[in-house]
Amino acid sequence: MRYSPPVFGWAAAALVPSARHAVRRNLRRIRGPAPLTRDAREVLETFGTYASCLAEVLSNDAEAGPRPPETSHRRVHHVHDARVHGRGIIMVTAHTAGWETVGPVVARNQGLKMMIAMQREADERARALHDDARKRAGIDIVHVGDDPLSSLPLLRHLRGGDVVALQIDRVVPGMRTREVELFGEKAHIPEGPLRLAQVSGAPILPVFCARVGYRKYVVELYESRLVPRQATDADLDEVAQHLANSLAEFLREHPTQWFHFGG
């Protein structure tokens, strides 16, 4: 668990050139061009960290039960500010290190329950494997799709004053999105979290995690935003850009923690 996962991650980097090239492109988007030696080192670090995080999530199925990670939190006052509204919290995150391990800890430390909304994975066996490990860690999973009714459990959870978490760094064909600027380029983030905030009145709180050692993580929190009930396109665009800016700030500090293998 401590030493072998990175080896498998490095092997994946060697065997899947499309993912390796995507990671290199993303690193250059984040911190600009660099010598090939630095590119190679940071690509391997990204794959190794991903493998370690995956192993730590799957270890929740161990007979002894889940082992909680060590966490430190930066700017935790943003959680307290978001709770003041009493309408739950929409935590937006990304495919970064350890979210499925650390997310429930963040919520429990604040006396909250967490529900994660995710797109259903195409491979049912992979979905079942990951979902079982997530549930053992104390995460409620809701698979959302094109059905408008799939958002009802999220609204009920928020109205109970708890946390719904969604990822904003990947979109699928047909998904409604908002255009933002990310690292000086046009990008898109899902519109769903913004609309959920508009309907529920819950603030949107950007939260991202970085792995700093064996079962050790730092949680970076950013200022929350409210979406007005009668939000205009300009209102939605402003909040969307704030989310993108928060992600960019995190990635500039932790460039090898973004598991965005699709480019």
C-alpha positions in Angstrom: 0.0 0.0 0.0 2.8 2.4 0.8 5.4 1.6 -1.9 4.0 -0.5 -4.7 1.1 1.6 -6.2 3.4 4.2 -7.8 5.1 1.4 -9.8 1.8 0.4 -11.3 1.1 4.1 -12.0 4.4 4.4 -13.8 3.6 1.3 -15.8 0.3 2.8 -16.9 2.1 6.0 -18.0 4.3 3.8 -20.2 1.5 1.7 -21.6 -1.1 4.4 -22.3 0.7 7.1 -24.4 -2.5 9.1 -25.0 -3.0 9.6 -21.2 0.7 10.4 -20.8 0.6 13.0 -23.5 -2.6 14.5 -22.0 -0.9 14.8 -18.6 2.1 16.5 -20.2 -0.2 19.0 -22.0 -2.0 19.8 -18.8 1.2 20.4 -16.9 2.4 22.8 -19.6 -1.0 24.6 -19.5 -0.6 25.0 -15.7 3.0 26.0 -15.3 4.2 26.7 -18.9 6.9 24.9 -20.9 9.7 23.1 -19.1 12.7 21.0 -19.9 11.9 17.4 -21.0 13.4 16.0 -17.9 11.0 18.0 -15.7 8.1 17.1 -17.9 9.0 13.4 -17.6 9.5 13.6 -13.8 6.2 15.4 -13.2 4.2 13.1 -15.6 5.5 10.1 -13.6 4.7 11.8 -10.3 1.1 12.4 -11.5 0.6 8.8 -12.5 2.2 7.6 -9.3 0.1 9.8 -7.1 -3.1 8.7 -8.9 -2.2 5.0 -8.3 -1.5 5.7 -4.6 -4.8 7.5 -4.2 -6.8 4.7 -5.9 -5.2 2.1 -3.7 -6.1 4.1 -0.6 -9.7 4.4 -1.7 -10.0 0.7 -2.5 -8.4 -0.3 0.8 -11.6 0.8 2.4 -12.8 -2.7 1.7 -10.1 -4.2 4.0 -11.4 -6.4 6.8 -10.3 -4.0 9.4 -12.5 -1.3 7.8 -11.5 2.1 6.4 -8.5 3.8 7.8 -9.1 7.6 8.0 -6.4 9.7 6.4 -4.5 12.5 8.1 -5.7 15.8 6.9 -4.8 19.5 7.2 -7.1 22.3 6.1 -6.3 25.7 4.7 -8.8 28.5 5.0 -11.3 26.4 6.8 -13.2 29.5 7.7 -14.8 29.4 4.3 -16.8 26.3 5.4 -18.1 28.2 8.4 -19.1 31.2 6.2 -21.0 28.9 3.9 -22.9 27.2 6.7 -24.3 30.5 7.9 -26.9 30.4 5.2 -28.4 27.2 6.7 -29.2 25.7 3.3 -26.6 23.0 3.0 -23.4 23.4 1.0 -22.6 22.4 -2.6 -18.9 21.5 -2.6 -17.4 21.6 -6.1 -14.2 19.7 -6.7 -12.2 18.1 -9.4 -10.4 14.9 -10.3 -7.6 15.7 -7.9 -5.8 13.6 -5.3 -7.7 11.8 -2.6 -11.1 13.5 -2.8 -13.0 10.3 -2.2 -10.8 9.6 0.8 -10.7 13.1 2.2 -14.2 14.4 1.3 -16.1 12.5 4.0 -13.5 13.6 6.6 -14.1 17.2 5.7 -17.8 16.8 6.1 -17.7 14.8 9.3 -15.3 17.3 10.9 -18.1 19.9 10.4 -20.8 17.6 11.6 -22.3 17.1 8.1 -23.2 14.2 5.9 -21.8 14.1 2.3 -23.5 12.9 -0.9 -21.5 12.8 -4.1 -23.2 13.2 -7.5 -21.4 11.4 -10.3 -22.0 10.3 -13.9 -22.7 6.6 -14.1 -19.6 4.7 -15.3 -20.0 2.7 -18.5 -18.5 -0.5 -17.0 -20.9 -1.8 -14.4 -18.3 -3.9 -12.6 -16.0 -1.0 -12.2 -18.9 1.1 -11.0 -19.8 -1.5 -8.4 -16.2 -1.8 -7.2 -15.7 1.9 -6.7 -19.1 2.5 -5.2 -18.7 -0.2 -2.6 -15.3 1.3 -1.6 -16.9 4.8 -1.4 -19.8 3.7 0.7 -17.3 2.0 3.1 -15.7 5.4 3.5 -19.0 7.0 4.5 -20.0 8.5 1.1 -23.6 8.4 -0.3 -23.5 8.1 -4.1 -26.1 9.4 -6.5 -25.6 8.7 -10.2 -27.0 11.5 -12.2 -27.7 11.7 -15.9 -30.2 13.1 -18.3 -33.2 12.3 -16.1 -34.3 15.6 -14.4 -35.6 13.5 -11.4 -32.1 12.4 -10.7 -31.4 15.7 -8.9 -34.3 15.3 -6.4 -32.1 13.3 -3.9 -29.6 16.1 -4.0 -32.2 18.8 -3.2 -33.5 16.7 -0.3 -30.0 16.3 1.0 -29.2 20.0 0.8 -32.5 20.9 2.5 -31.4 18.7 5.4 -28.5 21.1 5.8 -25.8 18.7 4.5 -23.2 18.6 1.7 -23.5 17.6 -1.9 -20.3 17.3 -3.9 -19.8 17.5 -7.6 -16.8 17.6 -9.9 -16.4 20.4 -12.4 -13.4 19.5 -14.5 -15.0 17.1 -17.0 -17.9 17.4 -19.3 -19.6 14.8 -21.5 -21.4 15.3 -24.9 -24.8 16.8 -24.5 -24.1 18.3 -21.0 -25.1 21.9 -20.4 -22.0 24.0 -19.7 -20.8 27.5 -19.1 -17.8 28.9 -20.9 -14.9 30.0 -18.7 -11.2 31.0 -19.0 -8.8 28.5 -17.6 -5.0 29.1 -17.9 -5.7 31.7 -20.6 -7.7 29.4 -22.8 -11.4 28.8 -23.3 -12.8 25.9 -21.3 -16.2 24.7 -20.1 -17.5 23.6 -16.7 -20.9 21.9 -16.1 -23.9 24.1 -15.5 -25.5 21.6 -13.2 -23.9 22.8 -9.9 -24.8 26.4 -10.7 -28.5 25.5 -11.4 -28.6 23.3 -8.2 -27.3 26.3 -6.2 -29.9 28.5 -7.9 -32.8 26.2 -7.0 -31.7 25.3 -3.5 -30.2 28.5 -2.3 -27.1 26.6 -1.1 -23.7 28.3 -1.5 -21.1 26.8 -3.8 -17.8 26.1 -2.1 -14.7 25.2 -4.1 -12.7 22.5 -2.3 -9.7 20.6 -3.7 -7.3 18.1 -2.2 -3.6 17.3 -2.6 -1.8 14.2 -1.4 1.4 15.1 0.5 2.4 11.6 1.8 1.1 8.2 2.7 -2.5 8.7 3.7 -1.7 12.4 4.3 -3.7 15.1 2.5 -4.0 18.9 2.5 -7.5 20.3 1.8 -7.6 23.7 0.0 -10.8 25.7 0.5 -11.8 28.8 -1.4 -14.5 31.5 -1.0 -18.1 30.4 -1.5 -20.6 32.0 -3.9 -24.4 32.3 -3.9 -26.4 32.0 -7.1 -29.5 34.3 -7.0 -32.9 32.7 -7.6 -33.4 35.0 -10.6 -29.9 34.7 -11.8 -29.0 36.2 -15.2 -26.5 34.8 -17.6 -24.0 37.3 -16.3 -24.6 36.0 -12.7 -24.0 32.4 -13.8 -20.9 33.3 -15.8 -19.4 35.2 -12.8 -19.8 32.3 -10.4 -18.6 29.8 -13.1 -15.5 31.9 -13.6 -14.9 32.0 -9.8 -14.9 28.2 -9.8 -12.5 28.1 -12.7 -10.2 30.6 -11.0 -10.2 28.6 -7.8 -9.3 25.4 -9.7 -6.5 27.3 -11.5 -5.1 28.6 -8.2 -5.1 25.1 -6.7 -3.4 23.5 -9.7 -0.7 26.2 -9.9 0.3 25.2 -6.4 -0.2 21.5 -7.0 0.3 20.8 -10.7 0.9 17.0 -10.4 -2.4 16.4 -8.5 -4.7 16.8 -11.5 -5.9 13.4 -12.8 -7.2 14.7 -16.1 -6.1 12.0 -18.5 -8.3 13.0 -21.4 -6.5 16.2 -22.3 
